[in-house]
Amino acid sequence: MTVRKIGPVLATFVVANNMIGSGFFLLPASLAGQGGVTALSWLLGTVIAVVLGAAFARLARDHPRLDCPDDYVQPALGRDMGFLATSLYWAASWMGNNAIAVAAFGYLVTLLPIDGGDAGWRIAGQLALIWLMFAVNLLGPRKVAAFQSFCVVFGLLPVAAVLVGGWTHFDPGLYSAAWNVTGRPDLAVVLSNLAPVFWAFVGLETGAMVAGIVRDPDRNVPRATLGGILLAGLVYLLSSVLVMGIVPAAELAASSAPFALVAARIFGPWAAAAVAAAAALKATGTLGGWMLVSGESGARAAMRGYLPARFGRMLDNGAAGWGLLFVATAMSVIAILTLAPTVSRQFEIIIGMVVLLVVLAYVAAGLSLLVGAPGRRSGPRERLLGLGALLACGLLIFSSPAWMIGGALAVTLLAWLLFRAFGARPA
């Protein structure tokens, strides 16, 4: 079966779209309760993301046929670590999709004649988006990439207008007054927000994870990865500062569509609808892209004997049909289980579940660079990148709440025990 692969432009859109998504549109509300000091969290988060992105870019160059974490983890660290990195990344990808669905519906509901605070409507809307993107993914990777490109262009144009025009309405006094509303030291606030801020950068590795459908991955994957991180970091930082200098922090924290609220203050009520529609479109495109990543990573894991073989069965157009069906079903269950009184609170619960699972998978990348593999010794550059990745992961773990660390370790241990009991044999 021959599947048409995507080129460097579409690959860049996939990576960029997967990062500039739900975090960009909803985190301003989640972080408003901390204050403008979270701008420093964005700066530190960008540095961490660049370090990890450089590690993944190097791995993609060393493994030009990279399909999933197992490709670079198992040769260096063995099959057990290959399973953990692959399965944790796969689980985190589809669990995190729910946060994207929450953000997309949070903006969409402002355009509909329904009560956005009603739990029934919120669940119905999130489920509708999940299954709509499932249907889009069944059309194949190229269709998903093209859909993402459309969402990036038309979804970000109105938001770009807010980011450009908003500075004429920026109030330095309002921003300064809400610099730190927690009563805690600035450093403590910055570190405590690293995990939710880093959620916005999850996706930095997706170029490597879908390298199997990218032409010339040893060249195109590193370019898409590092360029996307820097662009995303700049957009995140500017938008975070802007919104907190236009709308009081308390109003932002209570909003399910913070950029729409800001647009109304800048251009008038009509702009809120335009930005809400654009944000909903952009977040929906991100949801479609992450479902593609979930299906692809699950298929690669199945081909290596880490997941049921059915997950590895591909449709003629390259779509991971059975794996996508499981992902959409599991996402529907998560949407129901995490329902909370507000959109921002549901968003926080989900990203708290996901970030450390991804970080533990990133640890394997750093270790792989440090240790090297048979026939490929680690040179000074690889060791430096590996050490940097481990230090970045350590900082993210250190700054996370104890319950989050405990939960991630419990999931990791349970997965490993099940693997040793039932799935330790090679495929």
Contacts in CASP RR format, 6 or more apart in sequence:
PFRMAT RR
TARGET T0000
AUTHOR 0000-0000-0000
METHOD contacts of the structure
MODEL  1
MTVRKIGPVLATFVVANNMIGSGFFLLPASLAGQGGVTALSWLLGTVIAV
VLGAAFARLARDHPRLDCPDDYVQPALGRDMGFLATSLYWAASWMGNNAI
AVAAFGYLVTLLPIDGGDAGWRIAGQLALIWLMFAVNLLGPRKVAAFQSF
CVVFGLLPVAAVLVGGWTHFDPGLYSAAWNVTGRPDLAVVLSNLAPVFWA
FVGLETGAMVAGIVRDPDRNVPRATLGGILLAGLVYLLSSVLVMGIVPAA
ELAASSAPFALVAARIFGPWAAAAVAAAAALKATGTLGGWMLVSGESGAR
AAMRGYLPARFGRMLDNGAAGWGLLFVATAMSVIAILTLAPTVSRQFEII
IGMVVLLVVLAYVAAGLSLLVGAPGRRSGPRERLLGLGALLACGLLIFSS
PAWMIGGALAVTLLAWLLFRAFGARPA
1 314 0 8 1.000
1 316 0 8 1.000
1 318 0 8 1.000
3 141 0 8 1.000
3 213 0 8 1.000
3 314 0 8 1.000
3 317 0 8 1.000
3 318 0 8 1.000
4 142 0 8 1.000
5 212 0 8 1.000
5 213 0 8 1.000
5 214 0 8 1.000
5 215 0 8 1.000
6 14 0 8 1.000
6 141 0 8 1.000
6 142 0 8 1.000
6 145 0 8 1.000
6 213 0 8 1.000
6 214 0 8 1.000
6 215 0 8 1.000
7 214 0 8 1.000
7 215 0 8 1.000
7 216 0 8 1.000
7 220 0 8 1.000
8 214 0 8 1.000
8 215 0 8 1.000
8 216 0 8 1.000
8 219 0 8 1.000
8 220 0 8 1.000
8 223 0 8 1.000
8 224 0 8 1.000
10 142 0 8 1.000
10 145 0 8 1.000
10 146 0 8 1.000
10 148 0 8 1.000
10 149 0 8 1.000
11 145 0 8 1.000
11 207 0 8 1.000
11 210 0 8 1.000
11 214 0 8 1.000
11 220 0 8 1.000
11 221 0 8 1.000
11 224 0 8 1.000
12 220 0 8 1.000
12 223 0 8 1.000
12 224 0 8 1.000
12 227 0 8 1.000
12 228 0 8 1.000
13 145 0 8 1.000
13 148 0 8 1.000
13 149 0 8 1.000
13 152 0 8 1.000
14 145 0 8 1.000
14 148 0 8 1.000
14 206 0 8 1.000
14 207 0 8 1.000
14 210 0 8 1.000
14 224 0 8 1.000
14 289 0 8 1.000
14 292 0 8 1.000
15 203 0 8 1.000
15 204 0 8 1.000
15 206 0 8 1.000
15 207 0 8 1.000
15 224 0 8 1.000
15 225 0 8 1.000
15 228 0 8 1.000
16 152 0 8 1.000
16 224 0 8 1.000
16 228 0 8 1.000
16 231 0 8 1.000
16 232 0 8 1.000
17 148 0 8 1.000
17 149 0 8 1.000
17 151 0 8 1.000
17 152 0 8 1.000
17 282 0 8 1.000
17 285 0 8 1.000
17 286 0 8 1.000
17 289 0 8 1.000
18 203 0 8 1.000
18 206 0 8 1.000
18 286 0 8 1.000
18 289 0 8 1.000
18 290 0 8 1.000
18 293 0 8 1.000
19 200 0 8 1.000
19 201 0 8 1.000
19 202 0 8 1.000
19 203 0 8 1.000
19 204 0 8 1.000
19 228 0 8 1.000
19 229 0 8 1.000
19 232 0 8 1.000
20 152 0 8 1.000
20 156 0 8 1.000
20 231 0 8 1.000
20 232 0 8 1.000
20 235 0 8 1.000
20 282 0 8 1.000
20 286 0 8 1.000
21 100 0 8 1.000
21 103 0 8 1.000
21 200 0 8 1.000
21 282 0 8 1.000
21 283 0 8 1.000
21 286 0 8 1.000
22 99 0 8 1.000
22 100 0 8 1.000
22 102 0 8 1.000
22 103 0 8 1.000
22 104 0 8 1.000
22 283 0 8 1.000
22 286 0 8 1.000
22 347 0 8 1.000
23 99 0 8 1.000
23 103 0 8 1.000
23 199 0 8 1.000
23 200 0 8 1.000
24 200 0 8 1.000
24 232 0 8 1.000
24 235 0 8 1.000
24 236 0 8 1.000
24 239 0 8 1.000
25 103 0 8 1.000
25 107 0 8 1.000
25 257 0 8 1.000
25 258 0 8 1.000
25 259 0 8 1.000
25 279 0 8 1.000
25 282 0 8 1.000
25 283 0 8 1.000
26 99 0 8 1.000
26 102 0 8 1.000
26 103 0 8 1.000
26 106 0 8 1.000
26 256 0 8 1.000
26 258 0 8 1.000
26 343 0 8 1.000
26 344 0 8 1.000
26 347 0 8 1.000
27 196 0 8 1.000
27 197 0 8 1.000
27 199 0 8 1.000
27 200 0 8 1.000
27 236 0 8 1.000
27 240 0 8 1.000
28 239 0 8 1.000
28 240 0 8 1.000
28 243 0 8 1.000
28 244 0 8 1.000
28 252 0 8 1.000
28 258 0 8 1.000
28 259 0 8 1.000
29 252 0 8 1.000
29 253 0 8 1.000
29 254 0 8 1.000
29 255 0 8 1.000
29 256 0 8 1.000
29 258 0 8 1.000
29 343 0 8 1.000
29 344 0 8 1.000
30 196 0 8 1.000
30 253 0 8 1.000
30 344 0 8 1.000
30 347 0 8 1.000
30 348 0 8 1.000
31 38 0 8 1.000
31 41 0 8 1.000
31 193 0 8 1.000
31 196 0 8 1.000
31 197 0 8 1.000
31 240 0 8 1.000
32 178 0 8 1.000
32 243 0 8 1.000
32 244 0 8 1.000
32 249 0 8 1.000
32 250 0 8 1.000
32 252 0 8 1.000
32 253 0 8 1.000
32 258 0 8 1.000
33 181 0 8 1.000
33 182 0 8 1.000
33 249 0 8 1.000
33 250 0 8 1.000
33 252 0 8 1.000
33 253 0 8 1.000
34 180 0 8 1.000
34 181 0 8 1.000
34 182 0 8 1.000
34 189 0 8 1.000
34 192 0 8 1.000
34 193 0 8 1.000
35 178 0 8 1.000
35 179 0 8 1.000
35 180 0 8 1.000
35 181 0 8 1.000
35 182 0 8 1.000
35 189 0 8 1.000
35 244 0 8 1.000
35 249 0 8 1.000
36 175 0 8 1.000
36 178 0 8 1.000
36 179 0 8 1.000
36 180 0 8 1.000
36 240 0 8 1.000
36 241 0 8 1.000
36 244 0 8 1.000
36 249 0 8 1.000
37 179 0 8 1.000
37 180 0 8 1.000
37 186 0 8 1.000
37 189 0 8 1.000
37 190 0 8 1.000
38 189 0 8 1.000
38 190 0 8 1.000
38 193 0 8 1.000
38 197 0 8 1.000
38 240 0 8 1.000
39 237 0 8 1.000
39 240 0 8 1.000
39 241 0 8 1.000
40 186 0 8 1.000
40 190 0 8 1.000
41 189 0 8 1.000
41 190 0 8 1.000
41 191 0 8 1.000
41 193 0 8 1.000
41 194 0 8 1.000
41 197 0 8 1.000
42 197 0 8 1.000
42 233 0 8 1.000
42 236 0 8 1.000
42 237 0 8 1.000
42 240 0 8 1.000
43 237 0 8 1.000
44 190 0 8 1.000
44 194 0 8 1.000
44 197 0 8 1.000
45 194 0 8 1.000
45 197 0 8 1.000
45 198 0 8 1.000
45 201 0 8 1.000
46 201 0 8 1.000
46 229 0 8 1.000
46 230 0 8 1.000
46 232 0 8 1.000
46 233 0 8 1.000
46 236 0 8 1.000
46 237 0 8 1.000
48 194 0 8 1.000
48 198 0 8 1.000
48 201 0 8 1.000
48 392 0 8 1.000
48 395 0 8 1.000
48 396 0 8 1.000
49 198 0 8 1.000
49 201 0 8 1.000
49 204 0 8 1.000
49 229 0 8 1.000
49 232 0 8 1.000
49 233 0 8 1.000
50 226 0 8 1.000
50 229 0 8 1.000
50 230 0 8 1.000
51 385 0 8 1.000
51 388 0 8 1.000
51 389 0 8 1.000
51 391 0 8 1.000
51 392 0 8 1.000
52 204 0 8 1.000
52 205 0 8 1.000
52 362 0 8 1.000
52 365 0 8 1.000
52 389 0 8 1.000
52 392 0 8 1.000
52 393 0 8 1.000
53 204 0 8 1.000
53 205 0 8 1.000
53 225 0 8 1.000
53 226 0 8 1.000
53 229 0 8 1.000
54 226 0 8 1.000
54 385 0 8 1.000
55 362 0 8 1.000
55 365 0 8 1.000
55 366 0 8 1.000
55 369 0 8 1.000
55 385 0 8 1.000
55 386 0 8 1.000
55 388 0 8 1.000
55 389 0 8 1.000
56 204 0 8 1.000
56 205 0 8 1.000
56 207 0 8 1.000
56 208 0 8 1.000
56 225 0 8 1.000
56 365 0 8 1.000
57 208 0 8 1.000
57 221 0 8 1.000
57 222 0 8 1.000
57 225 0 8 1.000
57 226 0 8 1.000
58 222 0 8 1.000
58 369 0 8 1.000
58 381 0 8 1.000
58 382 0 8 1.000
58 385 0 8 1.000
59 66 0 8 1.000
59 72 0 8 1.000
59 208 0 8 1.000
59 365 0 8 1.000
59 368 0 8 1.000
59 369 0 8 1.000
60 66 0 8 1.000
60 207 0 8 1.000
60 208 0 8 1.000
60 211 0 8 1.000
60 217 0 8 1.000
60 218 0 8 1.000
60 221 0 8 1.000
60 222 0 8 1.000
60 225 0 8 1.000
61 218 0 8 1.000
61 221 0 8 1.000
61 222 0 8 1.000
62 72 0 8 1.000
62 376 0 8 1.000
63 71 0 8 1.000
63 72 0 8 1.000
64 211 0 8 1.000
64 217 0 8 1.000
64 218 0 8 1.000
65 71 0 8 1.000
65 211 0 8 1.000
65 212 0 8 1.000
65 217 0 8 1.000
66 72 0 8 1.000
66 208 0 8 1.000
66 209 0 8 1.000
66 211 0 8 1.000
66 212 0 8 1.000
66 217 0 8 1.000
66 221 0 8 1.000
67 209 0 8 1.000
67 211 0 8 1.000
67 212 0 8 1.000
67 296 0 8 1.000
67 300 0 8 1.000
68 86 0 8 1.000
68 89 0 8 1.000
68 209 0 8 1.000
68 296 0 8 1.000
68 297 0 8 1.000
68 298 0 8 1.000
68 300 0 8 1.000
68 301 0 8 1.000
68 304 0 8 1.000
69 82 0 8 1.000
69 85 0 8 1.000
69 86 0 8 1.000
69 89 0 8 1.000
69 209 0 8 1.000
69 361 0 8 1.000
69 364 0 8 1.000
69 365 0 8 1.000
70 82 0 8 1.000
70 83 0 8 1.000
70 85 0 8 1.000
70 86 0 8 1.000
70 300 0 8 1.000
70 301 0 8 1.000
70 304 0 8 1.000
70 306 0 8 1.000
72 365 0 8 1.000
72 368 0 8 1.000
72 373 0 8 1.000
73 81 0 8 1.000
73 82 0 8 1.000
73 85 0 8 1.000
73 86 0 8 1.000
73 364 0 8 1.000
73 365 0 8 1.000
73 367 0 8 1.000
73 368 0 8 1.000
74 81 0 8 1.000
74 82 0 8 1.000
75 368 0 8 1.000
75 372 0 8 1.000
75 373 0 8 1.000
75 374 0 8 1.000
75 376 0 8 1.000
76 367 0 8 1.000
76 368 0 8 1.000
76 371 0 8 1.000
76 372 0 8 1.000
76 373 0 8 1.000
77 364 0 8 1.000
77 367 0 8 1.000
77 368 0 8 1.000
77 371 0 8 1.000
79 424 0 8 1.000
79 426 0 8 1.000
80 416 0 8 1.000
80 419 0 8 1.000
80 420 0 8 1.000
80 424 0 8 1.000
81 364 0 8 1.000
81 367 0 8 1.000
82 306 0 8 1.000
82 364 0 8 1.000
83 306 0 8 1.000
83 415 0 8 1.000
83 416 0 8 1.000
83 419 0 8 1.000
84 360 0 8 1.000
84 361 0 8 1.000
84 364 0 8 1.000
84 412 0 8 1.000
84 415 0 8 1.000
84 416 0 8 1.000
84 419 0 8 1.000
85 361 0 8 1.000
85 364 0 8 1.000
85 365 0 8 1.000
86 297 0 8 1.000
86 300 0 8 1.000
86 301 0 8 1.000
86 304 0 8 1.000
86 306 0 8 1.000
86 361 0 8 1.000
87 301 0 8 1.000
87 306 0 8 1.000
87 307 0 8 1.000
87 415 0 8 1.000
87 419 0 8 1.000
88 357 0 8 1.000
88 358 0 8 1.000
88 360 0 8 1.000
88 361 0 8 1.000
88 411 0 8 1.000
88 412 0 8 1.000
88 415 0 8 1.000
89 209 0 8 1.000
89 297 0 8 1.000
89 357 0 8 1.000
89 358 0 8 1.000
89 361 0 8 1.000
90 294 0 8 1.000
90 297 0 8 1.000
90 298 0 8 1.000
90 301 0 8 1.000
90 307 0 8 1.000
91 357 0 8 1.000
91 411 0 8 1.000
91 415 0 8 1.000
92 202 0 8 1.000
92 354 0 8 1.000
92 357 0 8 1.000
92 358 0 8 1.000
92 361 0 8 1.000
93 290 0 8 1.000
93 293 0 8 1.000
93 294 0 8 1.000
93 297 0 8 1.000
94 290 0 8 1.000
94 291 0 8 1.000
94 294 0 8 1.000
94 327 0 8 1.000
94 330 0 8 1.000
94 331 0 8 1.000
95 330 0 8 1.000
95 331 0 8 1.000
95 334 0 8 1.000
95 350 0 8 1.000
95 353 0 8 1.000
95 354 0 8 1.000
95 357 0 8 1.000
96 202 0 8 1.000
96 290 0 8 1.000
96 350 0 8 1.000
96 351 0 8 1.000
96 353 0 8 1.000
96 354 0 8 1.000
97 130 0 8 1.000
97 287 0 8 1.000
97 290 0 8 1.000
97 291 0 8 1.000
97 294 0 8 1.000
97 327 0 8 1.000
97 331 0 8 1.000
98 126 0 8 1.000
98 331 0 8 1.000
98 334 0 8 1.000
98 335 0 8 1.000
98 338 0 8 1.000
98 350 0 8 1.000
99 199 0 8 1.000
99 347 0 8 1.000
99 350 0 8 1.000
99 351 0 8 1.000
99 354 0 8 1.000
100 283 0 8 1.000
100 286 0 8 1.000
100 287 0 8 1.000
100 290 0 8 1.000
101 126 0 8 1.000
101 129 0 8 1.000
101 130 0 8 1.000
101 287 0 8 1.000
101 331 0 8 1.000
101 335 0 8 1.000
102 126 0 8 1.000
102 335 0 8 1.000
102 343 0 8 1.000
102 346 0 8 1.000
102 347 0 8 1.000
102 350 0 8 1.000
103 279 0 8 1.000
103 283 0 8 1.000
103 343 0 8 1.000
103 347 0 8 1.000
104 129 0 8 1.000
104 279 0 8 1.000
104 280 0 8 1.000
104 283 0 8 1.000
104 284 0 8 1.000
104 286 0 8 1.000
104 287 0 8 1.000
105 122 0 8 1.000
105 125 0 8 1.000
105 126 0 8 1.000
105 129 0 8 1.000
105 280 0 8 1.000
105 343 0 8 1.000
106 116 0 8 1.000
106 256 0 8 1.000
106 257 0 8 1.000
106 280 0 8 1.000
106 343 0 8 1.000
107 256 0 8 1.000
107 257 0 8 1.000
107 259 0 8 1.000
107 260 0 8 1.000
107 276 0 8 1.000
107 277 0 8 1.000
107 279 0 8 1.000
107 280 0 8 1.000
107 283 0 8 1.000
108 125 0 8 1.000
108 129 0 8 1.000
108 276 0 8 1.000
108 280 0 8 1.000
109 116 0 8 1.000
109 117 0 8 1.000
109 121 0 8 1.000
109 122 0 8 1.000
109 125 0 8 1.000
109 256 0 8 1.000
109 257 0 8 1.000
110 256 0 8 1.000
110 257 0 8 1.000
110 260 0 8 1.000
110 272 0 8 1.000
110 273 0 8 1.000
110 276 0 8 1.000
111 273 0 8 1.000
111 276 0 8 1.000
111 277 0 8 1.000
111 280 0 8 1.000
114 121 0 8 1.000
115 121 0 8 1.000
116 122 0 8 1.000
116 256 0 8 1.000
117 342 0 8 1.000
119 339 0 8 1.000
122 339 0 8 1.000
122 343 0 8 1.000
122 346 0 8 1.000
123 335 0 8 1.000
123 336 0 8 1.000
123 339 0 8 1.000
126 335 0 8 1.000
127 332 0 8 1.000
127 335 0 8 1.000
129 284 0 8 1.000
129 287 0 8 1.000
130 287 0 8 1.000
130 328 0 8 1.000
130 331 0 8 1.000
130 332 0 8 1.000
130 335 0 8 1.000
131 328 0 8 1.000
131 332 0 8 1.000
132 284 0 8 1.000
133 284 0 8 1.000
133 285 0 8 1.000
133 287 0 8 1.000
133 288 0 8 1.000
133 289 0 8 1.000
133 291 0 8 1.000
133 328 0 8 1.000
134 291 0 8 1.000
134 324 0 8 1.000
134 325 0 8 1.000
134 327 0 8 1.000
134 328 0 8 1.000
136 143 0 8 1.000
136 144 0 8 1.000
136 147 0 8 1.000
136 288 0 8 1.000
137 144 0 8 1.000
137 288 0 8 1.000
137 289 0 8 1.000
137 291 0 8 1.000
137 292 0 8 1.000
137 295 0 8 1.000
137 319 0 8 1.000
137 321 0 8 1.000
137 324 0 8 1.000
138 315 0 8 1.000
138 319 0 8 1.000
138 321 0 8 1.000
138 324 0 8 1.000
139 317 0 8 1.000
139 319 0 8 1.000
140 315 0 8 1.000
140 317 0 8 1.000
140 318 0 8 1.000
140 319 0 8 1.000
141 210 0 8 1.000
141 213 0 8 1.000
141 292 0 8 1.000
141 296 0 8 1.000
141 317 0 8 1.000
141 318 0 8 1.000
141 319 0 8 1.000
142 317 0 8 1.000
143 317 0 8 1.000
144 288 0 8 1.000
144 289 0 8 1.000
144 291 0 8 1.000
144 292 0 8 1.000
145 292 0 8 1.000
147 285 0 8 1.000
147 288 0 8 1.000
148 285 0 8 1.000
148 286 0 8 1.000
148 288 0 8 1.000
148 289 0 8 1.000
151 281 0 8 1.000
151 282 0 8 1.000
151 284 0 8 1.000
151 285 0 8 1.000
151 286 0 8 1.000
152 282 0 8 1.000
154 278 0 8 1.000
154 281 0 8 1.000
155 278 0 8 1.000
155 279 0 8 1.000
155 281 0 8 1.000
155 282 0 8 1.000
156 278 0 8 1.000
156 282 0 8 1.000
157 278 0 8 1.000
158 263 0 8 1.000
158 271 0 8 1.000
158 274 0 8 1.000
158 275 0 8 1.000
158 277 0 8 1.000
158 278 0 8 1.000
159 259 0 8 1.000
159 275 0 8 1.000
159 278 0 8 1.000
159 279 0 8 1.000
159 282 0 8 1.000
162 242 0 8 1.000
162 259 0 8 1.000
162 262 0 8 1.000
162 263 0 8 1.000
162 266 0 8 1.000
162 271 0 8 1.000
162 275 0 8 1.000
163 235 0 8 1.000
163 238 0 8 1.000
163 239 0 8 1.000
163 242 0 8 1.000
165 266 0 8 1.000
166 242 0 8 1.000
166 246 0 8 1.000
166 262 0 8 1.000
166 266 0 8 1.000
167 242 0 8 1.000
168 266 0 8 1.000
169 246 0 8 1.000
169 265 0 8 1.000
169 266 0 8 1.000
170 242 0 8 1.000
170 245 0 8 1.000
170 246 0 8 1.000
171 245 0 8 1.000
171 246 0 8 1.000
172 245 0 8 1.000
173 245 0 8 1.000
174 244 0 8 1.000
174 245 0 8 1.000
174 246 0 8 1.000
174 248 0 8 1.000
175 241 0 8 1.000
175 244 0 8 1.000
175 245 0 8 1.000
178 244 0 8 1.000
178 245 0 8 1.000
178 248 0 8 1.000
178 249 0 8 1.000
180 186 0 8 1.000
180 189 0 8 1.000
181 249 0 8 1.000
182 189 0 8 1.000
184 192 0 8 1.000
191 398 0 8 1.000
191 399 0 8 1.000
192 399 0 8 1.000
194 395 0 8 1.000
194 396 0 8 1.000
194 399 0 8 1.000
194 400 0 8 1.000
195 351 0 8 1.000
195 352 0 8 1.000
195 355 0 8 1.000
195 356 0 8 1.000
195 396 0 8 1.000
195 399 0 8 1.000
195 400 0 8 1.000
195 401 0 8 1.000
195 404 0 8 1.000
196 348 0 8 1.000
196 351 0 8 1.000
196 352 0 8 1.000
196 355 0 8 1.000
197 236 0 8 1.000
198 355 0 8 1.000
198 359 0 8 1.000
198 396 0 8 1.000
199 351 0 8 1.000
199 352 0 8 1.000
199 354 0 8 1.000
199 355 0 8 1.000
200 232 0 8 1.000
200 236 0 8 1.000
201 229 0 8 1.000
201 232 0 8 1.000
201 233 0 8 1.000
202 354 0 8 1.000
202 355 0 8 1.000
202 358 0 8 1.000
203 293 0 8 1.000
204 225 0 8 1.000
204 228 0 8 1.000
204 229 0 8 1.000
205 225 0 8 1.000
205 362 0 8 1.000
205 365 0 8 1.000
206 290 0 8 1.000
206 293 0 8 1.000
207 214 0 8 1.000
207 221 0 8 1.000
207 224 0 8 1.000
207 225 0 8 1.000
208 217 0 8 1.000
208 221 0 8 1.000
208 225 0 8 1.000
209 293 0 8 1.000
209 296 0 8 1.000
209 297 0 8 1.000
210 292 0 8 1.000
210 293 0 8 1.000
210 296 0 8 1.000
211 217 0 8 1.000
211 221 0 8 1.000
212 296 0 8 1.000
213 296 0 8 1.000
213 318 0 8 1.000
214 220 0 8 1.000
214 221 0 8 1.000
239 259 0 8 1.000
242 262 0 8 1.000
243 252 0 8 1.000
243 258 0 8 1.000
243 259 0 8 1.000
243 262 0 8 1.000
244 252 0 8 1.000
246 262 0 8 1.000
246 265 0 8 1.000
246 266 0 8 1.000
247 258 0 8 1.000
247 261 0 8 1.000
247 262 0 8 1.000
247 265 0 8 1.000
251 261 0 8 1.000
252 258 0 8 1.000
252 261 0 8 1.000
253 344 0 8 1.000
254 342 0 8 1.000
255 261 0 8 1.000
255 344 0 8 1.000
256 342 0 8 1.000
256 343 0 8 1.000
256 344 0 8 1.000
257 272 0 8 1.000
257 275 0 8 1.000
257 276 0 8 1.000
257 279 0 8 1.000
259 275 0 8 1.000
259 276 0 8 1.000
259 279 0 8 1.000
260 272 0 8 1.000
260 273 0 8 1.000
260 275 0 8 1.000
260 276 0 8 1.000
260 279 0 8 1.000
261 272 0 8 1.000
262 275 0 8 1.000
263 271 0 8 1.000
263 272 0 8 1.000
263 274 0 8 1.000
263 275 0 8 1.000
264 271 0 8 1.000
264 272 0 8 1.000
291 324 0 8 1.000
291 327 0 8 1.000
291 328 0 8 1.000
294 323 0 8 1.000
294 324 0 8 1.000
294 327 0 8 1.000
295 311 0 8 1.000
295 320 0 8 1.000
295 321 0 8 1.000
295 323 0 8 1.000
295 324 0 8 1.000
295 327 0 8 1.000
296 320 0 8 1.000
298 307 0 8 1.000
298 311 0 8 1.000
298 312 0 8 1.000
298 320 0 8 1.000
298 323 0 8 1.000
299 311 0 8 1.000
299 312 0 8 1.000
299 313 0 8 1.000
299 314 0 8 1.000
299 320 0 8 1.000
299 323 0 8 1.000
300 312 0 8 1.000
301 307 0 8 1.000
301 311 0 8 1.000
302 308 0 8 1.000
302 309 0 8 1.000
302 310 0 8 1.000
302 311 0 8 1.000
302 312 0 8 1.000
302 323 0 8 1.000
303 312 0 8 1.000
303 427 0 8 1.000
304 426 0 8 1.000
304 427 0 8 1.000
305 423 0 8 1.000
305 426 0 8 1.000
305 427 0 8 1.000
306 419 0 8 1.000
306 423 0 8 1.000
306 427 0 8 1.000
309 427 0 8 1.000
310 322 0 8 1.000
310 323 0 8 1.000
311 320 0 8 1.000
311 322 0 8 1.000
311 323 0 8 1.000
311 326 0 8 1.000
312 320 0 8 1.000
312 322 0 8 1.000
312 323 0 8 1.000
313 320 0 8 1.000
313 321 0 8 1.000
313 322 0 8 1.000
314 320 0 8 1.000
314 321 0 8 1.000
315 321 0 8 1.000
334 350 0 8 1.000
338 346 0 8 1.000
338 349 0 8 1.000
338 350 0 8 1.000
338 353 0 8 1.000
339 346 0 8 1.000
340 346 0 8 1.000
340 349 0 8 1.000
352 404 0 8 1.000
353 404 0 8 1.000
355 396 0 8 1.000
355 400 0 8 1.000
355 404 0 8 1.000
356 396 0 8 1.000
356 397 0 8 1.000
356 400 0 8 1.000
356 404 0 8 1.000
356 405 0 8 1.000
356 407 0 8 1.000
356 408 0 8 1.000
357 408 0 8 1.000
357 411 0 8 1.000
357 412 0 8 1.000
359 393 0 8 1.000
359 394 0 8 1.000
359 396 0 8 1.000
359 397 0 8 1.000
359 408 0 8 1.000
360 393 0 8 1.000
360 408 0 8 1.000
360 412 0 8 1.000
362 389 0 8 1.000
362 392 0 8 1.000
362 393 0 8 1.000
363 389 0 8 1.000
363 390 0 8 1.000
363 393 0 8 1.000
365 386 0 8 1.000
365 389 0 8 1.000
366 385 0 8 1.000
366 386 0 8 1.000
366 387 0 8 1.000
366 388 0 8 1.000
366 389 0 8 1.000
366 390 0 8 1.000
366 393 0 8 1.000
367 386 0 8 1.000
367 390 0 8 1.000
368 386 0 8 1.000
369 378 0 8 1.000
369 382 0 8 1.000
369 383 0 8 1.000
369 385 0 8 1.000
369 386 0 8 1.000
369 389 0 8 1.000
370 378 0 8 1.000
370 382 0 8 1.000
370 383 0 8 1.000
370 386 0 8 1.000
370 387 0 8 1.000
370 390 0 8 1.000
371 378 0 8 1.000
372 378 0 8 1.000
372 382 0 8 1.000
397 405 0 8 1.000
END
